[in-house]
């Protein structure tokens, strides 16, 4: 990932330098919008999300991709970042808002925000950037390789799964959800003990964990090689894994799941705020969300979108969305420094 980010930075710098020189062509009049986003299904995102916007607004979108935590750290450490819009999970977005890194969104400039589902509206009530999709965690597994049927989160602690499970690293989108779920296993409210019981549960689970992962797309290969038989994943990763491994199945336990909203945030130092606002409005319009629900497996946040049963499958939508629990990311961010230490001692020892 470090190498790819360097290449992206170099490409971005070269592109901007060439644009500055100019050649007298009509294309020189095009504005550029720099968007930092997740490195998943990049070709589809370009075709379905970026290209139509570029054509309508006569703009070139420059894309920076990578894991959310890594991109946010890079953005946070560079106050003069050329990024105009950064797409992040709730955890990073919450920290960015607390640090004052983002534009306080003027909802009048994003009229489609009036059409967001109630939970997404609540998320943006303080001026935070709008959520364009919601996802949640579940369990994907190969029943034959696992040697058992998995229905509940507690099944992950079964001794027969020793050395067969992969879980998200703490720094990923659903790392905090993994800690919440471990606390639930101990039947302890995580805010009552700041996660102490959760890490006791993770220590008990550790013999079953063969590896953690930072990019869910990497799991497709580890299932194929037989390195793992079970993984805790965000539902957005189901197509990548299941297409490469048709024998796997995905389950959301009846006890519920934890949800995460992916949000769009405007750099407060952006010089393209008008165009950035237009992109925010575009990303949550009904037609586009109907398209990305199919092509990117994104659960919609626009309440006017209705999905068929087939399209709604494996998404945080309908009954699954209703049973999805929220994560208090203000609490999480305050605990994260200690949690990382505890995580490294138990999981990465």
Residue pairs with C-beta under 8 A, 6 or more apart in sequence:
1 66
1 67
1 70
1 214
1 215
4 39
4 65
4 66
5 64
5 66
5 70
5 74
8 63
8 64
8 65
8 66
9 64
12 34
12 62
12 64
12 82
15 32
15 62
16 32
16 62
16 82
19 28
19 32
22 28
29 58
30 58
30 59
30 60
31 57
31 58
31 59
31 60
31 272
31 275
32 59
32 60
32 61
32 62
32 272
33 59
33 60
33 61
33 62
33 84
33 85
33 272
33 275
33 276
33 279
34 61
34 62
34 63
34 64
34 82
34 83
34 84
34 85
35 50
35 61
35 62
35 63
35 64
35 83
35 84
35 85
35 86
35 87
35 279
36 63
36 64
36 65
36 66
36 71
36 75
36 83
36 85
36 86
36 87
37 45
37 63
37 64
37 65
37 86
37 87
38 65
38 66
38 67
38 68
38 87
38 262
39 65
39 66
39 67
39 215
39 217
40 216
40 217
40 236
40 237
40 240
41 239
41 240
41 295
41 296
42 63
42 65
44 295
44 296
45 296
46 63
48 288
48 291
48 292
48 295
48 296
49 283
49 288
49 292
50 61
50 63
52 288
53 59
53 61
53 278
53 279
53 282
54 60
54 61
57 275
57 278
59 275
64 71
64 83
65 71
67 171
67 172
67 214
67 215
68 88
68 89
68 92
68 172
68 173
69 92
69 171
69 172
71 86
71 88
72 86
72 88
72 92
72 95
72 96
74 81
75 81
75 83
75 86
75 96
75 101
75 267
76 95
76 96
76 99
76 101
79 269
80 269
81 267
81 269
83 267
83 270
84 266
84 267
84 270
84 271
84 272
84 273
84 275
84 276
85 264
85 265
85 266
85 267
85 270
85 276
85 279
85 280
86 96
86 264
86 265
86 267
87 132
87 262
87 263
87 264
87 265
88 96
88 262
88 263
88 265
89 173
89 260
89 261
89 262
89 263
90 123
90 260
90 261
90 262
90 263
90 327
90 329
91 173
91 176
91 260
91 327
91 329
91 332
91 333
93 102
93 128
93 129
93 263
93 265
94 128
94 329
94 330
94 333
95 329
95 333
96 102
96 265
97 126
97 127
97 128
97 265
98 330
98 333
100 268
101 265
101 267
101 268
102 128
102 129
102 265
102 266
102 267
102 268
103 129
103 265
103 266
103 267
103 268
103 270
103 273
103 276
104 127
105 113
105 124
105 127
105 128
105 129
105 130
105 266
105 280
106 277
107 113
107 114
107 124
109 277
109 281
110 130
110 277
110 280
110 281
110 284
111 281
112 130
112 281
112 284
112 285
112 286
112 302
113 121
113 124
113 130
113 281
113 284
115 284
115 286
115 302
115 303
115 304
116 124
116 130
116 131
116 284
116 301
116 302
116 303
117 134
117 301
117 302
117 303
119 134
119 259
119 261
119 326
120 130
120 131
120 134
120 261
120 301
123 131
123 261
123 263
124 130
124 131
124 263
128 263
128 265
129 263
129 264
129 265
129 266
129 280
130 263
130 264
130 280
130 283
130 284
130 301
131 261
131 262
131 263
131 301
132 262
132 263
132 264
132 283
132 284
132 289
132 298
132 301
133 236
133 261
133 262
133 292
133 298
133 299
133 300
133 301
134 259
134 260
134 261
134 262
134 299
134 301
134 316
134 321
134 324
135 173
135 234
135 235
135 236
135 259
135 260
135 262
135 298
135 299
135 315
135 316
136 177
136 234
136 235
136 252
136 257
136 258
136 259
136 260
136 316
136 320
136 321
136 324
137 168
137 174
137 177
137 178
137 181
137 232
137 233
137 234
137 235
137 257
137 258
138 232
138 233
138 235
138 250
138 251
138 252
138 253
138 257
139 150
139 153
139 155
139 156
139 230
139 231
139 232
139 233
139 250
139 251
139 252
139 253
140 219
140 230
140 231
140 233
140 237
140 238
140 241
140 242
140 248
140 249
140 250
140 251
141 150
141 229
141 230
141 231
141 248
141 249
141 251
142 223
142 229
142 230
142 245
142 247
142 248
142 249
143 149
143 150
143 249
144 247
145 164
145 226
145 229
146 161
146 164
146 229
146 230
147 160
147 161
147 229
148 155
148 158
148 160
148 161
150 156
150 230
150 251
151 251
151 253
151 254
152 253
152 254
152 255
153 181
153 184
153 185
153 253
153 255
154 185
155 161
156 165
156 205
156 208
156 230
156 232
157 185
157 201
157 204
157 205
157 208
158 208
159 207
159 208
161 208
161 229
161 230
162 207
162 208
163 207
163 208
163 210
164 208
164 210
164 228
164 229
164 230
165 205
165 208
165 209
165 210
165 228
165 229
165 230
165 231
165 232
166 209
166 210
166 211
166 212
166 213
166 219
166 222
166 228
166 230
166 231
166 232
167 178
167 205
167 209
167 212
167 213
167 231
167 232
168 174
168 175
168 177
168 178
168 212
168 213
168 216
168 232
168 233
168 234
169 175
169 212
169 213
169 214
170 176
170 178
170 179
170 212
170 336
170 339
170 340
170 343
170 347
171 214
171 340
172 213
172 214
173 234
173 260
174 232
174 233
174 234
174 258
174 260
176 327
176 329
176 332
177 258
177 260
177 327
178 202
178 232
179 190
179 195
179 198
179 199
179 202
179 339
180 190
180 198
180 258
180 325
180 327
181 232
181 258
182 197
182 198
182 199
182 201
182 202
182 205
183 189
183 190
183 195
183 197
183 198
183 201
184 255
185 201
186 197
186 198
186 200
186 201
188 196
188 197
188 198
190 197
190 198
190 331
191 328
191 331
194 335
194 338
195 335
195 339
195 342
199 339
199 342
199 343
199 346
202 343
202 346
202 347
203 346
206 346
206 347
209 347
210 227
210 228
211 222
211 227
211 228
212 347
212 348
213 219
213 222
213 231
216 233
216 234
216 236
216 237
216 240
216 241
217 237
217 240
219 228
219 231
219 233
219 237
219 240
219 241
220 240
220 241
220 243
220 244
220 245
221 244
222 228
222 231
223 229
223 231
223 241
223 244
223 245
223 248
224 244
224 245
231 241
233 241
233 250
234 260
235 250
235 252
235 297
235 299
235 314
235 315
235 316
236 296
236 297
236 298
238 250
238 297
238 314
239 297
241 248
242 248
242 250
250 314
252 320
256 323
256 324
256 325
257 316
257 320
257 323
257 324
257 325
258 324
258 325
258 326
258 327
259 316
259 321
259 324
259 325
259 326
259 327
260 327
261 301
264 279
264 280
264 283
266 273
266 276
266 277
266 280
267 276
270 276
282 288
284 301
284 302
285 302
286 302
286 304
286 305
289 298
289 300
289 301
289 302
289 305
290 300
290 305
290 307
292 298
292 300
293 299
293 300
293 305
293 307
293 311
293 315
294 311
297 314
297 315
298 315
299 315
299 316
299 317
299 321
300 307
300 317
307 315
307 317
312 318
316 324
